[in-house]
Amino acid sequence: MVETQIRNRGVTSSGVLDAMKKVPRHLFIPEAYRDEAYNDYPLSIGYGQTISQPFIVAYMTEAVRPAKNKKALEIGTGSGYQAAVLAEVTGKVYTIEIVPELARESAERLENMGYDNVICKHGDGYQGWPEHAPFDIIVVTAAPEKIPQPLIDQLAEGGRLIIPVGAAGAVQELLLVTKRNGKTDERRLTFVRFVPFRRL
C-alpha cells in the first residue's frame, strides 16, 4: 500500500510514510471490509461515514507539515485512523466526532492501541476546541460549504489547516490555509469527495 499507492504518487515525508506503514488500517474498519483494508479507496464505517482512502490520509498529513513539537486538531474522528496517523508524527492530537457511537468507539480503539497522546470527544467540530487552542495543525475530514471561522481563529501563527470545501455530493476542493502575521492564505491542492460536514 505505502509503496504503490502513496510513495509512487508523490508523498515523500519519511515520517508520514513510516506512520502509514505502522498504523494497521484494518483495525479501523468493520470486519466485513477487512479484506479491502489496504486498497486505495474509502470504506464505510457505518452511520453514513467513511474512512478516507490511504493516499488522501497521507497526502493531507504531509501537507500540514507535522512535527513532534506541534499540536493538532482533527475535525471528524470517524473510526480514528487519521487521528492515529497524526499521533505518530505530532505531539498531541485533539479530535472531535459528531456521531456519538463513533466518538465512543474510536476513543476506546485508540486507547486500547496505546495512543495516549490523542484526546477524543463527541461534539460539534464547527466550533473547534477553544479550550486547547491555538493549534499548529488542523485537519478536517468532512466537507463544509465554507471554512468555519472558529477554525481559522484557532489556527496558530504559522499554522496549517487542511479542509475539503464544497457542496454535499459534489466534487470538492481540498484547501490548505496557512496563517502568517495574523492573516490567512488559501491554496487549492486538488479535488476530493468527502462526506458532508454535519452540525449538532
N, C-alpha and C positions, 0 to 999 in steps of 0.2 A: 504493500500500500504506500509506504513512505517513499520508496524509490521511484515507482512508476507513476503514481498519481500526484505526488506532492513535489518532490525534488525536481522531477523532469518537467514540471510545469512552472518552475521559477522560484519556488521558496528556497532560500539559501541559508537562512539563520540556523546555525548548528544547534542552538538552544531549543528552537521551535521543532526542528526535525527530531531531536532527541526526545522531546516531550511527546511528540506524536508516536514515536516508537514505544515509549514507556507506558502510556495510558492505554489500558485494554478496552477498546471501544465496545467489544461485545458485552461487557458488563453493564453498559449504559442503555441497552435496548431490550425490548421484550424478547423472551426466549423464542418466540415464533419467528423472529427475524435474525436470529444469531448467525445463521449460515451466510447471511448477507452483510455481516457487520463491517467487513473491510472493503466493500465495494464503494465506489465513489459517487454515491448519491444519498439524498436524505432518506430517513426511515421514520415511520410512525412510532411515536412513543405513547400514544393514547391521548385522550382529552382534546383531540383536534390539534395536537402539537407534533413537532418533528425534531429529530436530531439532525443537525446540518451535515452535509457531505464533508468528508475528511479534508479535502483540499480547501474548502472555504474556511473551515476552522483554522487550519494552518495559515492560510493567507491573511485572515483577519488578525490572528495573533501576531504574526510577523509585522503587520502594518502599524501596530501600536507600539512597537519597539520595547518589548518587555525587558525588565531587569529586576534583579533580586531586591533592589532598594526602592522599588516602585509599588504603589498601592493601586489596586484595580477594583472597578465596579463593573459587574455584569448585570444587564437587564434581560431577564428571560433565562432562568436556570435550566428549564427543561429537565432532562434526566441528569444533568450535572457534568456532562462531558466537556463542554467548553471551559467550565469552571476548573475542572481537574487539569486541563492543559495549561490554563493560566497559572494555576497553583504551582506548576512545575517550573515556571520561568519568572514569576514575580514574588514579591514578599508576602503580600496579603491580598485576598480576594473577598470582596463583599458581593453577594449575589442575591437577586430578588426574583421571585417567581409568583405569578398571579394566580395560577391554578393550585389550590391548597393541597390536593393529593400529590401533585408533582413536587411541590415545595417540601412536603414531608418525606417523600420517598428519596428525593435527591439528597436531602440533608443526612438521612440515615446512611445512604450509599457512600457518600463522601467521607462521613465519619468512620464507617466501617473499613474504608480503604486507607485510612490514616492521614487524610488531608486536614490536618489541624490548623492550617492557615487559610481555610475557607469558612466564612461566616454566611449562613443562609437565612433567609426569612421569606415569609409569604407576605406579599403586598403589591401595591401599585407602583410599578417601576417608573412611571411618568414623573413622579416626584423625586426620583433618585433616592439617596440615603444621606440627607444633610448632616446627620449627627457625625458621620465619618468623613465628610468632605473636607478638603478638596481631594480629588482623585487624579493620579498621574495618567491612568488608563481608564477609559470607559468603553465597554464592548456591549453593543445592543444586538440581540438575536431575534428581534421581531420588527416588523416594518410599520412605523407610523407614517402619516402623510406629510408631516414636517417634524423637524428635530425638536423634541421637548426642551423648552427654555431652562427648566431646572437642571437638566443635564449639562447644558452649556455653562450655567452658573457654577456648577460643582466641579468643573474641569480645572485642574491646577494650571498655573502658569507653566508653559512648556509642555502641557499635557496633550494627549491624543485621544480623540473619540472616534470610533468607527461605528457606522449605523446604516442599515438599509432604509431608504426612504421612497415611498410611493404608495399607490392605491392597492388595496387588497385584491388579490387575484391577478394583478398585472405584474409585468416586469418592473423591478425597482432598481434604483441606483444605489450603489454602495458608496457612501461618502466618508471621507476622512477629514475630521475637523481638528485643527491644531490651534492652540491659544498662545499668543505672544504679545507681551505688553498689554494684556487685558483685552486684546482684540482677537477675533477668530477668523481663520482662513479655511474655506471648504475646497476639497479637491475630489472630483469624481474618479473612482477607481475602476469600476466595472459594473456590469448588470447582473442582478441576482433575483431570486424569488424566495422570499421568506414568508412565514405565517404573519397575519396582521398583528399589530401592536394592540393588546387588549387593555382596557381600563376597568377598575372596580366601580 
